[in-house]
Amino acid sequence: MATSLGSYGQTGPKSRAASSRKKPSRNAPLVDPRLPLDPPSVQNYRRYSPSDQQDFSTTVGAYQYQHLPQAKPAKPRRLKPGAVVFGWHPYWMSNAYVNYDFSLLTHVAYYGYQANNLGELSLAAPPDQGPENLIREVRRQNPACKVLLTISYPAAEGARSLLDANQMAAQNRLLAAIVQHVEAAKADGVNLDFGPPDQKPQLFSLLQRQLQQQTDTLLARQGKLSASSTRLQKQQALLAPAAPSLLVLAAAKDSLADVAYALGQEQNNLALEIEAHRKLAPQPPKPPGLIWGTVVQWFDLDEKAKADFKTAKEIYERAEKQLTDQKTALKAQNTDIRKQQQLNARLTREYIARQETQQPGLAENKAQLTQLQELQTANQSQNARKQQAKQDLRQRARSYQYVVPPSMRPLTDHSQPLQDFIARLAVRLWARDSSYLITLNVPAVDSTGTYRNLQAVQHLVRLFIVKAFDYTPYNQIVPGALAPLHPSDVWGQHSIATSVDYYLKQGTVPRRQLVVGFPHLAKVWKVDSLGNQVVGDKYPPTYWTNWQLRPRLPQEEIKLDLASLSRTSSGLAPDQFGLPAPQAWWEDSASLAPKYAWLMKQRLAGVGIWALGYDDGSPQVWNLLRASFTEPVIPISATIPAAQGPLARLYGLRHVLLLSGVVVIGFLLVGLLVALFRRADSLIPNPPLLSVVALLIGLCTLCVAGYLVWFGQLVVSGWLLVGTGTAVLLLLLLLYRRYWRRQILP
C-alpha cells in the first residue's frame, strides 16, 4: 500500500522575518524594493513538499547529508570533448555535494544569490552554507570543473525593472557587488538567472474564479436558449411548412445555373494551371561524367545542388498538392450543385402537381406562412446568440490572459537593456580576470521577446541554458507533463523541441553554446473525481524531489507517457479518506534517457540538471550521464607497455605528427604538379629528372591517399582506381600534345 503524502497542500512554514512583517497599507507600494524577489516556483524551496522542506537546510545547523559510497566504473572514462554537463547546487541542499560525482560535471552553479530592485545583492543561505565549501570540494575532486555563482533577479522583464535606462545607479551597484562576490568566493564566473517569474497562485485563483463565474452565467444562458429553441421547434412542427412558390424555384434554378457555369470555368482554369505547373517540375541535376563525378563524390561538391533540388521538389509537391485539393473541392461543389438542380426540378414538378389539386386552399395558408416566417427568424436569432455564447466560452477558457487587466500583466521587452547589462558585466569581470565565464539562463518560452536577439552577446556569454523545468504554466494543461519532448495535441504546443527550435531558428544561439536544463523532480496535483486539478489557494500543486517521492510510488502504478516521454503515476495514497489519489508527473533516468539521445542528435552542447542532490542515493542519474557524455580512456601503457618518458609523449602526439607530415607532403605534391606544367619544356628533354619528378608525384599521392584511407575518410573501390587511372592518362595525353611531340627525334 502506498504511503500517504500528508498535507501536501500546505505552503510550508514561513520564515520568522516573513511572519513578523507588517501588512502594507493601501497607499504603500506593492513591493518593497529593498526585499529580495521571490524566484520562480521550481527554484523556490517554499513551493516544495513539507517532507522536502524538513530536509532542506535553510537555518544554521540544519540537516547534514551523509556521504554515500559510490561504485567506481570498471574502466576509467572521461567526458567527451566539447560535452557540457551543467548542474545547479541550491543553497538549501547544504552539504549534499559530498555525494556528487564531479568527474561527470563540467560546470557547477551555486544557487543562492538574490538581487533586489535597488541593485543590492544578498546571500539567501545561512552563513555556514555559502559557496566556499562547495568550491573547495570541486577543486579537490575535479579541478577542470568550473564553479559559477548564480545571480537571481526574476523581475528583469517587469514594468519597474532594474534593467531600465533610468536605473543606472542600481545597475552599477549590482555590477560592483557581483564582481566583489566572485572574487571573494574565488569562483570561475557567474550564471545570470534573469528569467520571468511564474504567475502568482492568488492571481491564478482570481482568474479561475472569474472564469468559473462567467462559465456559470454562460451555461445558464445556454440552458435558457436551449429551452426556447425546443419550444420554437415544437411550434414549427405544428405548422406545415409552406411550399416554395414557382417564382422562388425559377430564381433558384437560374442561380444554380450561374453557379454551375462559374464552377465549370474555375475547373477549366484550374486544369490549365495544373498543366502549366507540371511543366515547371524541377529536374534533378544532370549526372556529371565519370571523372568529374568521382571528384564530386569525394568532396561533396554537388551537396548544394542536391539540397536546392530537394527544396524545389518539396515546394513543387506542396503546390501540386494544393492544386489537387482545389480540384477535389471544385469537383465536390459541382456534384453538390447538380444535386441541388435535381432537387429544384423535382420541387418544380411537385409544385405544379400541387397547384392542380390544392388551388382553393392556398389563400387560407397565407396567415400561417407569415407566422411561420416570424418564428423561423426568431429561432435563427436565438440560435445565433447561443452559438456566440458558446464561442465566447471556449475562447475565454482557452487562455486566461483575456481576462487579465493590464495592470496585472507587467512583463515587457527588455532585450536591449539586458544585452547592455551583460556587456557591462563582461567588461568589469574581464578587467579583473579574463578567464571569468558568463552563462545566461533563458526561459523555455520567451513570451516577451527579451531573449530573441542573443547573437549580440554570443561572444560574451559562454553558454545559454534553456530552463525547461516546467511547461505546465505555459501549456495550461494540468495535471500534465513537466518537460514534454515534442509538441502534441495532448500536452500543448510548448515543449523542449519548440524551445530549442525557437533559439536556433533565429540564429541567435549557436548549437555548441545551447544547453537544455532538465528537472530532476516531480509535481503533484490534488485532483477531483474526474481527474481535473482542484485549483485554488487551498490546494496548490507542490514539487517533490525524486528521492522523497520514490519510496511513496507503487511500482505497478508507474507509467511512461509516450506522448511526452515523461513519467506519471496516480497510485499515490490520498491524505484524507474518500478523496481521489493525487496525480504526480516527474522526470528521472528512464524518461531523461530518450531526451538525452535527442539532444545529442541535435548536436547541442549538453544538459543542465535542476537540481543536484534531488536524486540523492540513486546512482541511475550518474550512470545515465556516464553512458551519454563520456568515453573510455585508453591508457598509453595498454597500447605500448614499454613506452615511457619522451617516447610516450611522442606516441600521444602521433596524430598531430602524421597530419603535419601529410600537409607537408601535400604542399610538395602541389609544387611538383605546378612545376611539371610550367617547366615541362625543361623536364621532358631530361629523362632522369622527369622520372624523379614522376616518382615523387606518385609517392606523395600514395602518402596522402594512405593517410585518408587509414582514418576512414577515403574508401578504396573500383571507381577510385578507374578515376585515378583516367586522371593519369589525361595528364600524359596533355603532356604529349603540348610538349613531347615538339621534340626533334634523332
N, C-alpha and C positions, 0 to 999 in steps of 0.2 A: 504493500500500500504506500502511496506517495506521501511524502512528508508535507505538512501544511506550510504555506508560505507566510503565515502570520498576517498581521495587519500591514500589508504592503501598500495600502492606500495612503498611509501617513506620509507626510513630507519630511519626517526626520526631526531630530531635536535642533532647535535654533541655538546659535551662539549666545553667550551672555551679553555681548555688546548689542546684538540684534534685538534681544528681548527687552533690554533696558532703553532702547532708542525710542524717543517720543514720536508720537504720530504727527506728521507735518500739518500745519494749519491749511485752510483752504487757499489762502493767498501765498503760501510758501511755494518755492519751486518744486517741481515733481521729483527731481533727482538732485541730491546734494553732490556738487562736483568734486568734493573732497573725498567721497567714498569710492572705493573700487567698484567697478561694474560687475554684475553677475555674468559669468561666462555662459555659453550655450549649455543646454541640458545635459548632453553627453559628457561635457567637461566640467560639470558642476556636481560635486560629491553629494550635495543635499538632495539630488534627484535620484539617488540610488536607494536600494532597499535598506530597511533597518538592519538586517544582518550584515550587509556590507559596511554600513556606517559604523557599526560596532568595531569592525576590524580596521577601518580607515584611521590613520594616525593624524589627528588634527589638533592634538594637545601635547604638551611636553610629557614624556614618559609614558606614551601610549603603547599600543600593541607592537611587538617587535617580531619580525619574521625569523624563522629558524632556517638555517642552511640545510638544504636537502642534497644528498649525494646524487651527482649526475653521472650517467653512464657515458663513458668515452667511446667514440666511434672506433670500430675495429681498425680502420685505416685512416691516416691523417687526411684531412680535407681542408680546403681553403675557399674563400669566396671567389666567384668568377670575376674576371677583370671587368670593371665597369658596373657590376651589380651593386645596388643600393638597398640596404635594409635599415629603415629609419624607425626608431622606437621612441615613444614618449614615456617618461617616468613622472607621473603626477606626485606632487609633494605628499599627498595623503597616503601613498604607498610606503612611506617610511623607508626601512632598510630592506625592502623586497628585492633590491638589486643583488643581494647575496646569492640569489638563485638564477640570475641572468647568465646566459651564455654569450658573453661579449665577443667571442670569436666569430659569431654569426651576425654581428651588428656592425654597420659602418658609421651610423650616426645615432646618438642618444640625446634627446632633448629633455631637459629638466623643466617640467611644467609647474610653475609656482609664482611667477612674477606677474603682477597685475597693474595696469596703468589706469589713472582716472582722467577726467576731463581737464584737470589743471596741469597735466603733464608730469605728475608725481608717480614714481614707480615704487611699489611696495612688495615685500615678500609675504605671501599669504601663509607660508608654513611657519611652524614654531621655530624658535632659534636653533634647536638641535636637529632640525630636519632640512637644513639648507643644502645647496648643491655640492658642498665641499667633499663630503664623504663619498658621494656618487662619483665625483671626478677622480678621487684617489683610487677607487676600486677599478674604474675603467682604465686608468693609466697603468695599474698593476697587471690587469689581465690582457688588455689589448691596446697597446699604445697607438695603433693606427686608427682606432675608433675615435671619431670626433664627438666632443661633448658641447652641446649648444644650450643656451638659455632661452626658453620660450617666453616671449613678451605678449601678454594677452591684453587686447583692447577691443571689446565687442562692439563699441559704438562708432567704428570708423565710418559707417555709412549712415549715421544718424543726422538729424537736422542740425544739431549743435556739436558737430564732430570736432575732435582735436585737430583733424587734418585741414580744417578750413583756413583760408588765407589770413583771416583776422586773428588766428590763434598762434602766431609765430613765436611769441614768448613761451607759451606752453610747449610747443614743439621743441624749442631749444632746450628747455628744462628736461624733457623726456629723452632727447638725444644724449645730453650730458649724463643723465642717470644710467642709460643703457651702457655707454662706454665705461662708466665707473664700475658697474656691477660685473661686466665681462672681465675687466682687468682684475678686479678683486677676487673673483672666483677662479681665475686662470682658465677660463673656458676657451673654446675654439671659435666661437661666434654666437649668433643669435638666430632664433626661429620666430619670425613675426606671425602672430595669430590675430589678424585684424578682421576676421570674418563676422558676418552679421549674427545677432542673437536669434534664438528661437522665439516664436510667439509666446507671450506670457499665458499661463493657464487661465488667469482671470479674464483676459481678453478673449481667449478661445471659448470659454464658457459663456461670456456675454454674447458672442456671436452665435453660439449654438442655441442659446435661449431665444434670441431674436429670430433665428431660422425656425425654431420649433413653433413659436407663436405665429409666424407667417404661414408655416405649413398647416397649422390647425385652422387658421382663417380660410386658406385656400381650399382645404379639404371640405370645410363646411359649405363654402360657396359651390364647390363641385357637387356636393350632395343635393343642394337645392336645385342646381341646374339639371342634374340627372332626373330628379322628380318632375320638374317642369317639362323636360324633354319626353319623359314617359307619358305624361298626361296629354301632351300635344300629339304624340304618335297615336294614342288611342282615339282622340278626336278625329285625326286624319283618317284612321281606318274606318270610322263610321260613315265618312263622306266618300262616295265613289269618286275617284279621280276623273275629271272631265277629259274627254278625248281631244287631242290637238286638232285645231282647225286645218282646213285644206291650205289656207294661205301660209300657216306656220310650216306645214310639211313641204310646201313648194319652196319656201325660203330656205329651209334646212337642206333640201335637195340641191339647190343652187350653191349654197355654202359648201356642202360636201364635195360638189363637183370642182369648185375652185380650189379647195384644199387638196383634192386628189391631183389636180393639174400641177399645183405648186410642188407637191411631193415628187411627182414624176420629173419635173425639171431639176429638183435637187438631186434625185438619183442619177440623172444623166450627167449633171455637173460633177457629182462625186465619182462616177465611173471614169470620167476624163481625168479627174485629179488623181485617182488611183493609178491609172495607166501612166500618167506623167511621172508620178512618184516612183513607180517601178523602174522607169528608165534611168532614174538617178541613183539606183542601187550602188553602193560602194563596191569597188572591185578590189580584191586582195592584191597586195604588191606583187609585181612580177618577180618570179624567182630569178636570182642572178645566175650567172654562169658557174661552171664548176669551180674555177679558181677563186673568183670573187666570192662565190657562195661559201667556200671554206673559210676565207678570211672573215667574212661577215659572221659566220657561225662561231669562230674563235672569239672575236672581240665584241659580239653582240651589237654590231653596227646597225642592224635592222630593228632594234628594240623600239625606237621611236616610231618607225613606220608601222610596226605591228600594233603598237598602242594606239596610233591615230586610226588605223583601220578598225580596231576593236571598238573605239569610241564612235566612229562614224557608223559602224554596223549597228551598235546599240541605239543610236539616235534614229537610224533608218527603221529598225524594227519597232521602236516605240511609236514613230509616226505612222508606220503601216498598221500597227495595232489600233491606233486611234481612228484611222480611216476605216478599218474593218468594223470597228464598233459603231461608227456613224452609219455605215452601210446597213448593219444589222438593225439599228434603231429606226432608220428610214423604212426598212422593209416591214418592221413591226407596225409602224404608223400607217403604212399603206394598207396592210391587212386590216387594221382597225377601221380605217376609213371605208374600206369595201364592206365590212360587216355593217357599219352604220348606214351605208347606202342601201344595203339589202333590207335592213330594218325599216328604213324610211319608205321603201317601196311597199313593204308588207303593211305598214301602218296606213299608207295611202289607200291601198286596196280595202283594208278593213273599214276605213272611214267612208269610202264610197258605199260599201255594203250597208253600213250602219245608217247612212243618210237615207237610204231607200226604205229601211224598216222602222226607224225611230224619228222621223221628221217631226211628228206632233209634240214629242216630249222635250225638245231642245230648249224651248223658252222657259220651261219650269226649272231647269237646272242652272239657269244663269246666276241666281242669287247664291246657290250652293257653291258655284265655281268662284265667285268673288270672295265668299267667306273662306274657302279653302286656300286661296292665294294669300289672304291675310295671315292665316295660321301658318302657312309654309314660310312666309317671310319672318314671322316672329320666331319660329323654330330655328331657322338658319341663323338669326341674330343671337339667340341663346347658345347655340352650338359654337358659334364663333367666339363668344365670350368665354365659354368653357374651355375651348382649346387654347385660348390665350392664357387663361389662368394656369392650365397645366404646363404650358411652355415657360411661364414665369417661374413656376415652382421648380422645374428641372434646372432652369438657368441659375437660380439662386442656390439650389442645393449642390450644384456642380462645384462651386467655389465660394467661400465666404468673403472674398475680397470685395464683392459688390455692396455689401452692407457695412463695410468698414468706413467710418468717417475719415476725412482727410487728416484730421489731427492725430489719428491713431495709425497712420501709415507714414512714418518719418524717414524711411530709407531713401537715400538719394545716391546719385552717381558721383563718386569721388575718385575717379580713375587718375586724373592728372595730379591732384594733391597727393595721392598715395605714391605715385611714381616720384614726385619731388621729394617726399619724405624718405623713400628708400635711397635715392641718390645722395641726399644729405647725410644719411646714416652711414652709407658706404664711405663717403669722404672722411667722416670723423673716425670710423673704425680703422680704415686703412692708413690713416695718418699715424696711428699708434702701432699697428702691425698689419702688414699687407697680407698675412696668411689668414686673417679672420674670415669666417664664412657667414653668408647671409642666406637664409632659406625663408620661403614665404608659403604660408598655408592659404590655399584658395578654397572657396566654398564649392560644394558639389553642384549647386545651382546658382549661377550668377544672376540673381533677379534684377539687379540694378545696373548691370554693365560696368561695374567698377573694375573688374578684372579682365576686360576684353582687350586691352592694349598693353599686354605684358611684354611685347617684343622690345619696348623701350628700355626695359630693365633686365632683360635676359642676360646681359653681360655683367650685371651687378649681382644677380641672385644665382646661387649655385643650383638650388633645387626648388621646384614648385610642387607642393604636396596637396593633392585633392583630398579634402576631408569627406570621404564617402562613408561617414559613420552612421547616418540615419536619414533615409529618404522618406520616411512616413510623413514628416511635416510638409514636404513638397508634393507628394502624390495624393495626400489627403485620403488614403485608403487604410483604415485602421480597424482591427489589428492587421498588420501586414509585414512584409519582408523589410529588414533594415537596409540591406545592401543588395538589391537585385542586380544581376549582371547585365541583362538586356531589358529594354522596354517591352511591355506587354499590355494587353487589354485587362489582364487580371490585376496587376500591381501598379499600373500607371505608366506614364511616358518618361519619367525621370529614372535614370539608372546609372550604373558605373560606366557603361559604354557611351551613353549620351554625354556624360560629364567629360570623359576623355576626348570624345569627338568634338565637343564644344571648344576645348582649349587647343586642339590640334588643327581643326579646320581653318581657323582664322590665322594660322601661322604664328600665334602668339608664343607658344612654348615648344621648343624642340623636344623630340621624343626622349632623348637621353637626359633631359632635365625634368621630366614629369614623373612624379611618384604618386601612387594611389594609396591612400591610407584606409585600412580596413578596421572595422570594430571587432574586438575580441570580447564581446559582452552580449547580453540578452536584454530584451524589452518585454515586459509582462503587462498585459491589459486585463482588467476586470471586464467581463463580457456579460451580456444578458442571455436570455434563453434562446435567442435567435442567432447568437454569435457576434452581435454588434457591440462596439465599445460602449461602456457606460461613461458618458462624458460628463465632466463637472469637476468642481474644486474638491469634492469629497473623495473621488476615486480616480486620481490622475494615473497614467501609466508610470511605471518605475523601471529603472535599469538595474540589472543584476550582473555581477561579474561571473564569468564562466565557472570559476572554482567554487562559488557559492551556490550556483544553480545546478551544477552537475549532480550532486548527491540527491537532489529533490526530483530528478527526472526519472520516471519509469521507462526502462529501455524499450518496452514494447510499444510505447506511445510516441517515440521519436520518429519523425519523418523528414525526408529531404524533398522540399518543394521543387519540382522540375522547372517550373516557370521562372523562378527567381534564383534557384540553386542556393537556397537558404534553409536552415533547419527550423522546424516548428514542432510544437507539442501542445496538446490540450489535455494532458493527463495529470496536470498539477492538482493537488488537493485544495479545495476551497478553504478559505479561512473561517467561513461560517456555514453551519449546516443548512442545506436547502438551496444554496447558491450554485450557479454553474461553475465549472472548473475554469480558472484563469487560463489565458492563452499566451504562450511565450514564443517569441521568434529570436533566434540568435545565430551567431557565426562562430564556427570552430574549425578545426583542421579538416574535417570532412567536407564542409561547404567552401572553405577557402582554397582547397587544392585545385578545383577546376578554374577558379578565378585567377589564381597564380599562373596557371598554364595559359589562360587567355592573355594575361598581362605580358608574359614572356613572348607570346606570339606577336603581340603588337610592338615588340622591341622598345618597351618603355624602360625607364631607369630602374625601377624596383618597387618595393612595397613599404608601406608605413603600418605601424602597429599601435592602435589605441586600445588598451594601454599595456605597457609591460607590467607583468605581475598579475594581470587579470586571469591568467591560466596557471597560476602558481600550483606546483605539484603535478602538472600534466606535461609529459615530455613530447606529446604529439605535435605541438606547435613548433618546438625546436627541431624535431625530426622533419617536419614539412619544410621549414626554412633550409635545413641542411640538404634535403633532397632536391630543392628547387633552385637554390642560388649558390651552391658550392660544387667544387670539382675535386677529384682525388689528387693528392700531392704525391708525385713520383720522386723519391729522393735520388740524388745522383749516385749514391752507393748501390742502389738497386740495379742500375744500368752499367756502371763502371765500378766494380768493387775496389779496384786498386787506385782509383782517381783521388788524389789528394793535392792540396795546395794549388799552384798555378794551373795544373792540368785540369782540375775540377772546374776552376773558373772559366777556362777556355772552353770546356765542354758545355758549360751553361750558356756560353755566347755563340754556340755553333750556328744557330740560325742567322744571327746577325752577320757573322763572318761569311757564311755561304752566300747570303744575299748581297753583301758588298762585293764578293768575287764575281757573282753573276752580273752585277751592274757594271763593273769594270770590263768584263768580257763583252757585254752588250755594246758599250761605247766603242771598244776595239772593233767589233763586228761592223758597226755603222761606219766607222772610219775606213775600214778596208773596202767596203762596198762603194763609198764615195770616191776613194782613190782609184778603184778599178774602173769606174765610169769616166772620171775626169782625166786620168792619166793612163788610159788603156793604150794609147799610141806609144807610150814608153815601156809598158809592161809586156805587151804582146810580142814584140821582137826579141825579148829576153826570156826564153822558155824556163830557165831555172827560177828566175824571180816570179814569173807568172805561176809556176807550180807552188812555190812557197805561199804566195798570197791566197791561191785557191785552197791550199791545205789549211791555212789559218782560218779562212772563212768557214770551211766545213767543221773544224774543231770548235770554233766559237758557237756555231749554230747548234752543234750537238750538246755543248755545255748548257746553253740556255734551255734547250728542249728537255734535257735530262733533269734540270732543276724543276721545271714546271711539272714534269711527269711525277717526280718524287713527292712534291707537295700536293698532288692531286688536282692541279689546275689545268692539266692537259692529258687527254686520253688518247693513247695510240690506237689508230684504227686504219682501215683500208683507205678511207677518204683522205686521211692525213698523209699517208705515203704517196697516194696519187697526186695530191696537191703539191707536195714537196718536189716530186719528180717533174711535174709540169712546170713549176717555177724555175727549176734548174735548166730545163730545156729552153724555156723562153729567154733566160739570161744568156745562154750560149748562142741562141739564134740572134739575139740583139748584138752581142759582141761580134759575131761573124759578119752580119750585114753592115755594121758600122766601121769595123777596123780590119778584120782579118783579110777580107778579100781585097783590101787596098795594098797588101804586102806584095812585093815583087818576088816571085818564086824563082829559084835558080834553074 
